[in-house]
Amino acid sequence: MPNRRSFLQKVGMASASAFFTALTQPSWARQLDRAMNEYHLLSADQLAEEEDFWYYIQQAFTVSSSIINLNNGGVSPAPKVVQDAMKRYYDLSNEAPSYFMWRILDQGRETLRANLAGLAGCSAEEITINRNASEGLETVIFGLPLQRGDEVVATKQDYPNMVHAWQQREIRDGIKVNWINLELPSEDENYLVQQYVKAFTPRTKLVHITHMINWNGQVIPVRKIADQAKAKGIEVLVDGAHTFAHLNFKIPDLNADYFATSLHKWLYAPIGSGMLYIKKDKIKNIYPLFAADNPHKDDIRKFENLGTRPFFIEQAIGKAIEFHDMIGAERKEKRLLYLKNYWMEKVKDLPKVKLHTSLKKEWGGALGLVSLEGKKPAELDSFLFSKYKIHTTSIEWENIHGVRITPNVYTTTKNLDVLVEGITQFARSV
């Protein structure tokens, strides 16, 4: 392994300079800035394994050294530059709230909307800013003008808030949801696509697709399903909570009509920030979750009538976008996949250990699910924390059972070596 000096002599990153010079730079940032501007780039694949580089990225976060946080799939910590921006905007707001919130900070929304649209690869007139993926998805679910007898296709493996939202529409409005039950993990594209397509009927109005299943990290071939749905006149709603700023794609690539995500997951924006995409020609058809002056207008801003809200959170999203751009979407995706595969490769052959996530790049990212025969997920979860101070989460949902492990860009391979030791020791006790 090259030492840090020799590594930095090989690597450079043009965007790092613009990012770091915008900050009041701590020493780690100044060192990274100087070094990266002197040398050539490594490929994303090469960089994924360079612990020296990711050591500097780790220093941008203020994560606790007393635990190893491997539950970043729930919500990710924000880097310090995002935290500082949010605190600065909060302090500003409290100097004269009605002035600084509405006349100053609120004026930054259009710039933020444009920057999010640039990241998403769509028009700014198709992006609305909210609090999380659930709010965005439920805006569509409850805003769709569905009638009694209309049908929707969704899976039992979708996120609980979405399952409950669709069940509420069944109860309230008499629509019918055709629930499909996926057997996961799967690397069979035809199987995954056909499970959805076979559920389509002449009365199907919309298909709800979770881009990455939050329980085990399974990637669903959204585009293939969407293309077949569109051919039958069926609209497409995508839950992108775990893929936006995680996988390297643009929203139009999916051929979706609606797409929602939480920005506090993989974009590392402040907790309580999200985004909803609605294709321009669909906006007029969706009733806003919070009433607007004209619910049928085709202005995406009609979905932002929340009232007084934390402008300081919203505006700090801009720094999260800069941080994401500094790393680079491809580099980030490759590193996250590398970290997942790093620990999974080391435990996959242990007796009684079972993996529930693909190691192939087409079918996963950072999220991985593991279980041990004869043990409940909660037992492994508890063991890892009590013995190794590793924070994970146990999953018991429909036919998916295990402990979900979710590293992040600040996670080191040394952290994952501790995880491997913990799983190994637990397996020996079974």
DOSEKOL-527090 format. One record per residue (C-alpha): x, y, z; residue in three letters. Coordinates in steps of 0.5 Angstrom, whole numbers, padded with zeros to 4 digits, always signed. Layout:
XYZAla
...
END
This chain:
+0000+0000+0000Met
+0003+0007-0002Pro
+0004+0012+0004Asn
+0000+0018+0004Arg
+0005+0022+0001Arg
+0006+0018-0005Ser
-0002+0017-0006Phe
-0003+0024-0006Leu
+0003+0025-0011Gln
-0002+0021-0016Lys
-0009+0024-0015Val
-0012+0031-0016Gly
-0019+0034-0017Met
-0020+0040-0020Ala
-0027+0041-0016Ser
-0024+0041-0009Ala
-0021+0047-0010Ser
-0027+0051-0011Ala
-0031+0047-0006Phe
-0025+0048+0000Phe
-0023+0055-0002Thr
-0031+0057+0000Ala
-0030+0055+0007Leu
-0026+0057+0013Thr
-0021+0052+0012Gln
-0019+0047+0017Pro
-0012+0044+0017Ser
-0015+0038+0014Trp
-0018+0041+0008Ala
-0012+0046+0006Arg
-0008+0040+0006Gln
-0013+0036+0001Leu
-0014+0042-0003Asp
-0006+0043-0004Arg
-0005+0036-0005Ala
-0011+0035-0010Met
-0009+0041-0015Asn
-0002+0038-0016Glu
-0003+0031-0019Tyr
-0007+0027-0024His
-0014+0024-0022Leu
-0014+0016-0021Leu
-0020+0013-0024Ser
-0027+0012-0020Ala
-0025+0004-0019Asp
-0018+0006-0017Gln
-0020+0011-0012Leu
-0025+0007-0009Ala
-0020+0003-0005Glu
-0015+0008-0003Glu
-0016+0009+0004Glu
-0012+0015+0004Asp
-0016+0019+0000Phe
-0023+0017+0004Trp
-0019+0019+0010Tyr
-0019+0026+0009Tyr
-0027+0025+0007Ile
-0028+0022+0014Gln
-0025+0029+0017Gln
-0031+0033+0014Ala
-0035+0029+0019Phe
-0036+0030+0026Thr
-0038+0023+0027Val
-0038+0020+0034Ser
-0031+0016+0036Ser
-0035+0012+0041Ser
-0039+0008+0036Ile
-0038+0005+0029Ile
-0045+0008+0026Asn
-0047+0003+0020Leu
-0054+0005+0020Asn
-0053+0010+0015Asn
-0059+0008+0011Gly
-0064+0011+0016Gly
-0061+0018+0016Val
-0054+0020+0015Ser
-0050+0025+0019Pro
-0048+0031+0015Ala
-0041+0034+0014Pro
-0039+0040+0018Lys
-0040+0045+0012Val
-0047+0043+0012Val
-0048+0043+0020Gln
-0045+0050+0020Asp
-0049+0053+0014Ala
-0055+0051+0018Met
-0053+0053+0024Lys
-0051+0060+0021Arg
-0058+0061+0018Tyr
-0061+0059+0024Tyr
-0058+0064+0028Asp
-0059+0069+0022Leu
-0067+0067+0023Ser
-0067+0069+0030Asn
-0064+0076+0029Glu
-0071+0078+0026Ala
-0075+0072+0024Pro
-0080+0075+0019Ser
-0075+0079+0016Tyr
-0069+0074+0015Phe
-0073+0068+0014Met
-0078+0071+0009Trp
-0075+0077+0006Arg
-0068+0074+0006Ile
-0067+0066+0006Leu
-0074+0065+0003Asp
-0071+0068-0003Gln
-0066+0063-0004Gly
-0071+0057-0006Arg
-0070+0058-0013Glu
-0063+0058-0014Thr
-0063+0052-0009Leu
-0069+0049-0014Arg
-0064+0050-0020Ala
-0058+0047-0017Asn
-0063+0041-0015Leu
-0065+0040-0022Ala
-0058+0040-0024Gly
-0057+0034-0020Leu
-0063+0031-0022Ala
-0062+0032-0029Gly
-0069+0035-0030Cys
-0072+0042-0031Ser
-0073+0046-0025Ala
-0080+0047-0026Glu
-0081+0040-0024Glu
-0077+0040-0017Ile
-0081+0042-0011Thr
-0077+0042-0004Ile
-0080+0038+0002Asn
-0078+0035+0008Arg
-0077+0027+0006Asn
-0079+0022+0001Ala
-0085+0020+0005Ser
-0088+0027+0004Glu
-0086+0027-0003Gly
-0089+0020-0004Leu
-0096+0021+0000Glu
-0097+0028-0004Thr
-0097+0024-0010Val
-0101+0018-0007Ile
-0106+0022-0004Phe
-0106+0028-0010Gly
-0108+0023-0015Leu
-0115+0023-0018Pro
-0116+0016-0017Leu
-0123+0013-0017Gln
-0127+0007-0014Arg
-0125+0001-0018Gly
-0118+0004-0021Asp
-0112-0001-0019Glu
-0105+0001-0017Val
-0099-0004-0017Val
-0095-0004-0011Ala
-0090-0009-0007Thr
-0091-0012+0000Lys
-0083-0010+0000Gln
-0085-0003+0000Asp
-0083+0002+0005Tyr
-0089+0002+0011Pro
-0091+0009+0010Asn
-0092+0008+0003Met
-0096+0001+0004Val
-0100+0005+0009His
-0102+0010+0005Ala
-0104+0006-0001Trp
-0108+0002+0004Gln
-0112+0008+0007Gln
-0114+0010+0000Arg
-0117+0003-0001Glu
-0121+0004+0005Ile
-0123+0011+0004Arg
-0124+0011-0004Asp
-0125+0004-0006Gly
-0119+0003-0010Ile
-0116-0003-0011Lys
-0108-0005-0010Val
-0105-0011-0013Asn
-0100-0013-0008Trp
-0094-0017-0011Ile
-0089-0021-0006Asn
-0082-0021-0009Leu
-0077-0026-0007Glu
-0071-0023-0006Leu
-0065-0022-0007Pro
-0065-0023-0014Ser
-0060-0022-0020Glu
-0066-0024-0025Asp
-0068-0018-0029Glu
-0074-0022-0032Asn
-0076-0024-0026Tyr
-0077-0018-0023Leu
-0080-0014-0029Val
-0085-0019-0030Gln
-0087-0019-0022Gln
-0090-0012-0024Tyr
-0092-0013-0031Val
-0096-0019-0029Lys
-0100-0015-0024Ala
-0102-0010-0029Phe
-0110-0010-0031Thr
-0114-0006-0036Pro
-0116-0002-0030Arg
-0109-0001-0027Thr
-0107+0007-0027Lys
-0101+0007-0023Leu
-0095+0003-0021Val
-0091+0004-0015His
-0084+0002-0015Ile
-0078+0003-0010Thr
-0072+0004-0014His
-0068+0001-0008Met
-0071-0004-0003Ile
-0069-0001+0004Asn
-0069-0007+0008Trp
-0064-0011+0004Asn
-0061-0006-0002Gly
-0064-0009-0008Gln
-0064-0005-0014Val
-0070-0006-0018Ile
-0070-0005-0026Pro
-0075+0001-0026Val
-0073+0003-0033Arg
-0075-0004-0036Lys
-0082-0004-0031Ile
-0083+0003-0033Ala
-0083+0002-0041Asp
-0088-0003-0040Gln
-0092+0001-0036Ala
-0092+0007-0041Lys
-0094+0002-0046Ala
-0100+0001-0043Lys
-0102+0008-0041Gly
-0100+0007-0034Ile
-0097+0012-0030Glu
-0090+0011-0026Val
-0089+0013-0018Leu
-0082+0012-0016Val
-0079+0012-0009Asp
-0072+0014-0009Gly
-0071+0015-0002Ala
-0064+0010-0002His
-0062+0012-0009Thr
-0061+0019-0010Phe
-0054+0022-0009Ala
-0052+0014-0008His
-0053+0011-0015Leu
-0050+0015-0021Asn
-0056+0016-0025Phe
-0061+0022-0027Lys
-0069+0022-0026Ile
-0071+0022-0033Pro
-0067+0016-0034Asp
-0072+0012-0030Leu
-0078+0014-0035Asn
-0082+0016-0029Ala
-0088+0021-0028Asp
-0086+0022-0020Tyr
-0080+0021-0016Phe
-0079+0023-0009Ala
-0073+0022-0004Thr
-0070+0024+0002Ser
-0064+0029+0002Leu
-0062+0027+0009His
-0060+0020+0007Lys
-0055+0020+0001Trp
-0054+0027-0001Leu
-0052+0029+0007Tyr
-0057+0035+0007Ala
-0060+0037+0014Pro
-0064+0032+0017Ile
-0071+0034+0015Gly
-0070+0035+0008Ser
-0073+0032+0002Gly
-0075+0033-0006Met
-0081+0031-0010Leu
-0080+0031-0018Tyr
-0086+0031-0022Ile
-0086+0031-0030Lys
-0088+0038-0032Lys
-0095+0035-0036Asp
-0097+0032-0030Lys
-0097+0037-0025Ile
-0104+0040-0026Lys
-0107+0033-0025Asn
-0104+0033-0017Ile
-0108+0036-0012Tyr
-0103+0039-0007Pro
-0102+0035+0000Leu
-0103+0042+0003Phe
-0108+0047+0000Ala
-0106+0052-0006Ala
-0110+0058-0008Asp
-0111+0054-0015Asn
-0110+0046-0014Pro
-0110+0045-0021His
-0105+0050-0024Lys
-0099+0047-0027Asp
-0094+0051-0022Asp
-0089+0046-0018Ile
-0089+0051-0013Arg
-0096+0049-0011Lys
-0093+0044-0007Phe
-0089+0048-0002Glu
-0095+0051+0002Asn
-0093+0048+0008Leu
-0093+0055+0012Gly
-0088+0057+0017Thr
-0082+0052+0016Arg
-0075+0051+0018Pro
-0072+0056+0012Phe
-0065+0055+0016Phe
-0065+0047+0014Ile
-0068+0048+0007Glu
-0062+0053+0005Gln
-0056+0049+0008Ala
-0058+0044+0002Ile
-0054+0048-0002Gly
-0048+0046+0002Lys
-0049+0039+0001Ala
-0050+0039-0006Ile
-0043+0042-0007Glu
-0040+0037-0002Phe
-0043+0031-0007His
-0040+0035-0013Asp
-0034+0035-0010Met
-0033+0028-0009Ile
-0037+0026-0015Gly
-0043+0022-0017Ala
-0039+0016-0020Glu
-0033+0016-0014Arg
-0038+0016-0009Lys
-0042+0010-0012Glu
-0036+0006-0013Lys
-0034+0007-0006Arg
-0040+0005-0003Leu
-0041-0001-0007Leu
-0034-0003-0005Tyr
-0035-0002+0002Leu
-0041-0006+0002Lys
-0037-0012-0002Asn
-0031-0011+0003Tyr
-0035-0014+0009Trp
-0039-0019+0005Met
-0034-0022+0002Glu
-0030-0023+0008Lys
-0036-0027+0012Val
-0040-0030+0006Lys
-0037-0037+0007Asp
-0037-0037+0015Leu
-0042-0043+0017Pro
-0049-0041+0018Lys
-0048-0034+0015Val
-0053-0032+0010Lys
-0053-0026+0006Leu
-0059-0023+0003His
-0056-0018-0002Thr
-0052-0018-0009Ser
-0045-0016-0009Leu
-0046-0014-0016Lys
-0046-0007-0018Lys
-0052-0008-0022Glu
-0056-0010-0016Trp
-0054-0006-0010Gly
-0050-0001-0007Gly
-0048+0001+0000Ala
-0054-0003+0004Leu
-0053-0010+0006Gly
-0057-0015+0010Leu
-0054-0021+0013Val
-0057-0027+0018Ser
-0055-0033+0022Leu
-0058-0039+0022Glu
-0062-0041+0028Gly
-0061-0034+0031Lys
-0066-0028+0031Lys
-0064-0021+0027Pro
-0064-0017+0034Ala
-0060-0022+0037Glu
-0054-0021+0032Leu
-0056-0013+0032Asp
-0055-0013+0040Ser
-0049-0017+0040Phe
-0045-0013+0035Leu
-0047-0006+0039Phe
-0046-0009+0046Ser
-0039-0013+0045Lys
-0036-0008+0039Tyr
-0040-0002+0039Lys
-0043-0003+0032Ile
-0049+0001+0031His
-0054-0003+0026Thr
-0061-0004+0025Thr
-0065-0011+0025Ser
-0070-0012+0020Ile
-0077-0016+0020Glu
-0081-0015+0015Trp
-0085-0019+0011Glu
-0081-0025+0008Asn
-0074-0021+0009Ile
-0070-0022+0016His
-0063-0020+0018Gly
-0059-0015+0020Val
-0058-0009+0015Arg
-0051-0006+0015Ile
-0050+0001+0012Thr
-0043+0004+0011Pro
-0042+0011+0008Asn
-0036+0015+0005Val
-0033+0017+0012Tyr
-0033+0009+0014Thr
-0026+0006+0014Thr
-0024-0001+0012Thr
-0022-0001+0019Lys
-0029+0000+0022Asn
-0031-0006+0017Leu
-0026-0010+0020Asp
-0029-0010+0027Val
-0035-0011+0024Leu
-0033-0018+0021Val
-0029-0020+0027Glu
-0036-0019+0031Gly
-0040-0023+0026Ile
-0035-0028+0026Thr
-0035-0029+0033Gln
-0043-0029+0033Phe
-0043-0034+0028Ala
-0038-0039+0032Arg
-0043-0038+0038Ser
-0049-0041+0034Val
END
